[in-house]
Amino acid sequence: MGNIKFEQLGICPEIQKAVKYMGFEEASPIQEKAIPVILEGKDIIGQAQTGTGKTAAFGIPLLQKIDPKNKKLQGIVLCPTRELAIQVAEEIRNLAKYMHGIKVLPIYGGQEIVKQIRSLKSGTQIIIGTPGRVMDHMRRKTIKMEQVHTVVLDEADEMLNMGFREDIETILEGVPKERQTVLFSATMPKAIMEITKKFQKKAEVIKVTKKELTVPNIEQFYYEVRPKNKEEVLARLLDIYMPKLSVVFCNTKKQVDLLVNALLGRGYFAAGLHGDLKQAQRDRVMQGFRSGKTDILVATDVAARGIDVDEVEAVFNYDLPQDDEYYVHRIGRTGRAGRVGRSFSFVSGKEVYKLKEIQRYCKTKIYAQKVPSLNDVATTKMENILDDIDKIIAEEDLTLMINAIEERVNNSDYTAMDMAAAFLKMCAGMKSEEEQEEMEFGDTGAEDPGMVRLFINIGKKQKAKPGDILGALAGETGMPGKLIGTIDMFDKYTFVEVPREYAKDVLLAMKNVKIKGKTIAIEPANQK
């Protein structure tokens, strides 16, 4: 088994095209085994966990059996939760991208039933629903089952654990006897076997056991980071670890574009890869990455399929993946060909629970790390320079340099140690705190000494008041309100003064903050 292309599975050209568009090249083991059997019209019991590609395993044959000209309901997929129903509906819609006239509708509790009834009346061939809400529609006679030829039970064990057994049995009894029943479950408890005996005909069992998921030579770390600080933390980690090539994963195309621009603005060589790029652009980006002209590739999961570059030394999960399986695909980009790789995940708030789920699923340990400070970055740079110095001392003739240093030391009041320290500071690009702040803020035109004047793009026209600015600054940065200096408010913008030692933290903390419903931009005031 393995390496089977979708076109070898008897799939129609429209679905093949959609699968290609989605970035899948080869069928996963469950797809390879299940699709041909379901296409033959047989009932199956598929034993497979989440993340094995089972949605496409039942979604592809289901779509292929739908008659687009017939607007009546023909297929039902039952899912345990609204989240899964939405996710499955989304994937089936993507698979039907090039099939005209097919309507897929998720129905679940918590959504207005009137809206669902309207959608059902306009004609829907496939519904993806939770058992309770499907039952509700059956009682109201807003779902008509006469022409349903396929029923799929997705994550059947989970539905039974949630107490849906009676609902499932009622739904199956309401569907025509001459139908195909497809059941997927990660485990096979007694209750599932009873349902299969009662409602399936000569079901074929298809089992897929998952291969070991993680790569042993990948060091995995995570950092608790507020969303607005991710960019700064990423920059610090890139400076500390200096990976030869790295891949940064984001969940959306928009985030890829934003991050690429931010990294380019900071002087890194970065390029983005996502579904909106034409093939020629994608090839150009990958060529740049393989040749090392670009050393940071920012990508979405779908676009990243097929990145096969051995020298990737670090993977960053800028956004945690939606699917646990994607975590494995992502970090597998590093640690290739016997090298040690590193993966870094950024976690915000409740995402820490999602991370625990990933650890359980992958049977791996992801270690918490403290966000590195600017001092840590400087120290690491120094250590790297000192390592280079060791090599130079061991391998090169330094007579000329030693003579120049001896001559300078003999004619001055400082020692060779002072000179070495000054050289190290110069090579590491380190500046004193005053120099660094002066370089960052320059003269911003603050009225009071020791203060920095900041520009904020909100003013009286947006109905903002000085108190709003004061509250946002104090609330977001934790800086006592009394330390905030003059606030000058104009129609469309505001100037505010803060102590120089707080200025850097204020700029970081206020990034993407909303005042009066508007996301503000804040920067040092320009003093021409």
Salt bridges, closest charged atoms under 4 A:
GLU40 OE1 - LYS42 NZ 3.19
ASP136 OD1 - ARG140 NE 3.28
ASP154 OD1 - LYS54 NZ 2.72
GLU155 OE2 - LYS54 NZ 3.55
GLU169 OE2 - ARG165 NE 3.20
GLU169 OE1 - LYS198 NZ 3.60
GLU173 OE2 - LYS198 NZ 3.78
GLU194 OE1 - ARG165 NH2 2.82
GLU194 OE2 - LYS190 NZ 3.14
GLU204 OE1 - LYS42 NZ 3.58
GLU219 OE1 - ARG342 NE 3.13
GLU231 OE2 - ARG266 NE 2.98
GLU231 OE1 - LYS511 NZ 3.13
GLU232 OE2 - ARG236 NE 2.80
GLU232 OE1 - ARG266 NH2 3.08
ASP257 OD1 - HIS274 NE2 3.05
ASP276 OD1 - LYS253 NZ 3.06
ASP301 OD1 - ARG330 NE 2.81
ASP308 OD1 - ARG336 NH1 2.28
GLU311 OE2 - ARG339 NH2 3.72
ASP319 OD1 - LYS230 NZ 3.15
ASP324 OD1 - LYS354 NZ 2.92
GLU325 OE1 - LYS210 NZ 2.93
GLU325 OE2 - HIS329 NE2 3.67
GLU357 OE2 - LYS354 NZ 3.55
GLU438 OE1 - ARG500 NH1 3.99
GLU440 OE2 - LYS504 NZ 3.95
GLU476 OE1 - ARG226 NH2 3.17
GLU476 OE1 - LYS228 NZ 2.53
ASP488 OD2 - ARG453 NH2 3.37
